[in-house]
Amino acid sequence: MKRTLPLLALAPLLGATDLLVKGIGIGVAGLLVTTLCGLALAPLRGRLAGNALLLAALLLGGILASAASLALQLLSAELASALALFLPLLVLPGLALALGDSTGALAGLRPGLLFALAAVLLGALREAFGHGSLFAHADWLPGPALSGWQWSSGMPLLTHAAGAFILLGLLLALFRHFNQDDAR
Protein backbone atom coordinates (compact mmCIF):
# COMPACT_ATOMS: atom_id res chain seq x y z
CA MET A 1 0.00 0.00 0.00
CA LYS A 2 2.76 2.46 0.89
CA ARG A 3 4.47 2.01 -2.47
CA THR A 4 1.29 2.82 -4.36
CA LEU A 5 0.52 6.08 -2.55
CA PRO A 6 2.72 8.24 -4.84
CA LEU A 7 0.71 6.91 -7.79
CA LEU A 8 -2.13 9.21 -6.70
CA ALA A 9 -0.07 12.14 -7.96
CA LEU A 10 0.12 10.71 -11.50
CA ALA A 11 -3.31 12.00 -12.55
CA PRO A 12 -2.45 15.71 -12.53
CA LEU A 13 1.15 14.99 -13.48
CA LEU A 14 0.41 13.11 -16.69
CA GLY A 15 -2.54 15.23 -17.73
CA ALA A 16 -1.06 18.69 -17.38
CA THR A 17 2.52 18.37 -18.57
CA ASP A 18 2.30 18.57 -22.35
CA LEU A 19 4.09 21.95 -22.29
CA LEU A 20 6.99 23.09 -20.13
CA VAL A 21 5.06 26.19 -19.05
CA LYS A 22 2.16 24.03 -17.88
CA GLY A 23 4.62 21.70 -16.13
CA ILE A 24 6.12 24.64 -14.26
CA GLY A 25 2.65 25.89 -13.30
CA ILE A 26 1.32 22.54 -12.04
CA GLY A 27 4.67 21.81 -10.37
CA VAL A 28 4.71 25.02 -8.35
CA ALA A 29 1.03 24.64 -7.45
CA GLY A 30 1.57 21.01 -6.45
CA LEU A 31 4.60 21.93 -4.35
CA LEU A 32 2.63 24.58 -2.47
CA VAL A 33 -0.49 22.45 -1.99
CA THR A 34 1.42 19.36 -0.84
CA THR A 35 3.73 21.24 1.51
CA LEU A 36 0.95 23.32 3.07
CA CYS A 37 -1.28 20.26 3.39
CA GLY A 38 1.51 18.44 5.24
CA LEU A 39 1.97 21.44 7.54
CA ALA A 40 -1.75 21.65 8.27
CA LEU A 41 -2.15 17.89 8.83
CA ALA A 42 0.71 17.65 11.35
CA PRO A 43 -1.24 19.03 14.35
CA LEU A 44 -4.41 17.18 13.32
CA ARG A 45 -2.81 13.72 13.39
CA GLY A 46 -2.89 13.59 17.18
CA ARG A 47 -6.57 14.54 17.37
CA LEU A 48 -8.03 12.77 14.36
CA ALA A 49 -7.64 9.20 13.14
CA GLY A 50 -9.00 6.98 10.39
CA ASN A 51 -11.75 8.38 8.22
CA ALA A 52 -11.85 11.69 10.10
CA LEU A 53 -8.20 12.34 9.15
CA LEU A 54 -8.94 11.45 5.52
CA LEU A 55 -11.91 13.81 5.49
CA ALA A 56 -9.78 16.59 7.01
CA ALA A 57 -7.09 15.96 4.40
CA LEU A 58 -9.70 16.10 1.64
CA LEU A 59 -11.09 19.35 2.98
CA LEU A 60 -7.62 20.90 3.41
CA GLY A 61 -6.53 19.75 -0.03
CA GLY A 62 -9.66 21.18 -1.61
CA ILE A 63 -9.18 24.52 0.11
CA LEU A 64 -5.52 24.69 -0.87
CA ALA A 65 -6.14 23.59 -4.46
CA SER A 66 -8.87 26.24 -4.79
CA ALA A 67 -6.53 28.86 -3.35
CA ALA A 68 -3.81 27.79 -5.80
CA SER A 69 -6.30 28.08 -8.65
CA LEU A 70 -7.32 31.57 -7.58
CA ALA A 71 -3.69 32.65 -7.18
CA LEU A 72 -2.88 31.29 -10.64
CA GLN A 73 -5.83 33.18 -12.12
CA LEU A 74 -4.47 36.33 -10.53
CA LEU A 75 -0.98 35.78 -11.98
CA SER A 76 -1.82 34.36 -15.40
CA ALA A 77 -5.33 33.87 -16.72
CA GLU A 78 -4.17 31.87 -19.76
CA LEU A 79 -2.16 29.40 -17.68
CA ALA A 80 -5.01 29.11 -15.17
CA SER A 81 -7.48 28.24 -17.94
CA ALA A 82 -5.04 25.69 -19.41
CA LEU A 83 -4.60 24.00 -16.01
CA ALA A 84 -8.21 24.39 -14.83
CA LEU A 85 -9.04 20.68 -15.22
CA PHE A 86 -5.96 19.47 -13.37
CA LEU A 87 -5.68 21.84 -10.39
CA PRO A 88 -8.50 20.16 -8.42
CA LEU A 89 -6.63 16.85 -8.79
CA LEU A 90 -3.91 18.26 -6.53
CA VAL A 91 -6.12 17.07 -3.67
CA LEU A 92 -4.88 13.51 -4.32
CA PRO A 93 -1.30 14.00 -3.09
CA GLY A 94 -2.77 15.50 0.09
CA LEU A 95 -4.81 12.34 0.58
CA ALA A 96 -1.65 10.32 0.06
CA LEU A 97 -0.03 12.32 2.88
CA ALA A 98 -2.93 11.49 5.18
CA LEU A 99 -2.64 7.79 4.37
CA GLY A 100 1.13 7.77 4.81
CA ASP A 101 3.09 7.26 8.00
CA SER A 102 5.16 10.44 8.04
CA THR A 103 4.02 12.71 10.85
CA GLY A 104 6.45 15.64 10.71
CA ALA A 105 5.40 19.19 9.96
CA LEU A 106 7.38 19.15 6.71
CA ALA A 107 6.12 15.71 5.64
CA GLY A 108 4.75 17.18 2.40
CA LEU A 109 7.93 18.98 1.36
CA ARG A 110 9.78 16.00 -0.13
CA PRO A 111 6.75 14.66 -2.08
CA GLY A 112 6.01 18.21 -3.24
CA LEU A 113 9.56 18.74 -4.48
CA LEU A 114 9.53 15.37 -6.27
CA PHE A 115 6.18 16.23 -7.86
CA ALA A 116 7.47 19.62 -9.04
CA LEU A 117 10.68 18.09 -10.42
CA ALA A 118 8.76 15.38 -12.25
CA ALA A 119 6.28 17.93 -13.66
CA VAL A 120 9.02 20.20 -15.01
CA LEU A 121 11.03 17.28 -16.41
CA LEU A 122 8.02 15.65 -18.10
CA GLY A 123 6.82 19.02 -19.42
CA ALA A 124 10.23 19.81 -20.91
CA LEU A 125 10.65 16.37 -22.50
CA ARG A 126 7.10 16.18 -23.85
CA GLU A 127 7.31 19.65 -25.35
CA ALA A 128 10.81 19.22 -26.77
CA PHE A 129 10.20 15.83 -28.35
CA GLY A 130 6.48 16.19 -29.07
CA HIS A 131 6.11 19.76 -30.31
CA GLY A 132 9.72 20.39 -31.30
CA SER A 133 9.85 23.53 -29.20
CA LEU A 134 10.74 24.71 -25.74
CA PHE A 135 9.03 27.49 -23.77
CA ALA A 136 6.12 27.75 -26.18
CA HIS A 137 3.47 29.96 -24.59
CA ALA A 138 6.08 31.46 -22.26
CA ASP A 139 4.00 34.62 -22.31
CA TRP A 140 1.62 32.76 -19.96
CA LEU A 141 4.24 33.00 -17.21
CA PRO A 142 4.34 36.18 -15.16
CA GLY A 143 7.43 38.27 -15.61
CA PRO A 144 9.56 38.84 -18.71
CA ALA A 145 8.51 36.48 -21.48
CA LEU A 146 10.96 34.00 -22.95
CA SER A 147 10.90 33.53 -26.69
CA GLY A 148 9.83 30.11 -27.93
CA TRP A 149 12.61 27.91 -29.19
CA GLN A 150 11.35 26.10 -32.28
CA TRP A 151 12.72 23.06 -34.09
CA SER A 152 11.62 21.79 -37.45
CA SER A 153 9.48 18.91 -36.24
CA GLY A 154 8.52 16.78 -33.28
CA MET A 155 6.82 13.50 -32.41
CA PRO A 156 3.15 14.39 -31.78
CA LEU A 157 2.56 11.11 -29.90
CA LEU A 158 4.52 12.47 -26.97
CA THR A 159 2.10 15.37 -26.51
CA HIS A 160 -0.76 12.96 -25.70
CA ALA A 161 -1.35 10.95 -22.53
CA ALA A 162 0.12 7.81 -24.10
CA GLY A 163 3.33 9.67 -24.78
CA ALA A 164 3.40 10.79 -21.16
CA PHE A 165 3.25 7.16 -20.05
CA ILE A 166 6.02 6.22 -22.48
CA LEU A 167 8.29 9.02 -21.24
CA LEU A 168 7.49 8.28 -17.61
CA GLY A 169 8.37 4.61 -18.16
CA LEU A 170 11.66 5.56 -19.79
CA LEU A 171 12.50 7.95 -16.95
CA LEU A 172 11.68 5.31 -14.32
CA ALA A 173 13.82 2.73 -16.13
CA LEU A 174 16.70 5.20 -16.28
CA PHE A 175 16.28 6.01 -12.58
CA ARG A 176 16.27 2.30 -11.66
CA HIS A 177 19.32 1.68 -13.80
CA PHE A 178 21.30 4.34 -11.96
CA ASN A 179 20.04 3.16 -8.55
CA GLN A 180 21.12 -0.43 -9.28
CA ASP A 181 24.60 0.77 -10.16
CA ASP A 182 24.81 2.65 -6.84
CA ALA A 183 23.69 -0.43 -4.86
CA ARG A 184 26.45 -2.62 -6.31
C-alpha positions, 0 to 999 in steps of 0.5 A, a space after each residue: 500500500 505504501 508504495 502505491 501512494 505516490 501513484 495518486 499524484 500521476 493523474 495531474 502529473 500526466 494530464 497537465 505536462 504537455 508543455 513546459 510552461 504548464 509543467 512549471 505551473 502545475 509543479 509550483 502549485 503542487 509543491 505549495 499544496 502538498 507542503 501546506 497540506 503536510 503542515 496543516 495535517 501535522 497538528 491534526 494527526 494527534 486529534 483525528 484518526 482513520 476516516 476523520 483524518 482522511 476527510 480533514 485531508 480532503 477538505 484541506 486539499 480542496 481549500 488549498 487547491 482552490 486557493 492555488 487556482 485563484 492565485 494562478 488566475 491572478 498571476 496568469 489567466 491563460 495558464 489558469 485556464 489551461 490547467 483548470 481541469 488538473 488543479 483540483 486533482 492536486 487534492 490527491 497528493 494531500 490524501 496520500 499524505 494522510 494515508 502515509 506514516 510520516 508525521 512531521 510538519 514538513 512531511 509534504 515537502 519532499 513529495 512536493 519537491 519530487 512532484 514539481 521536479 517530475 512535472 518540469 522534467 516531463 513538461 520539458 521532455 514532452 514539449 521538446 520531443 512532441 512539439 519540437 519547441 521549448 518554452 512555447 506559450 512562455 507569455 503565460 508566465 508572469 514576468 519577462 517572457 521568454 521567446 519560444 525555441 522552435 525546431 523543425 518537427 517533433 513527435 506528436 505522440 509524446 504530446 498525448 497521454 500515451 506519450 506521457 506514459 512512455 516518457 514516464 516509463 523511460 524515466 523510471 527505467 533510467 532512474 532504476 538503472 542508476 540506482 542499481 549501479 549505486 547499490 552494487 
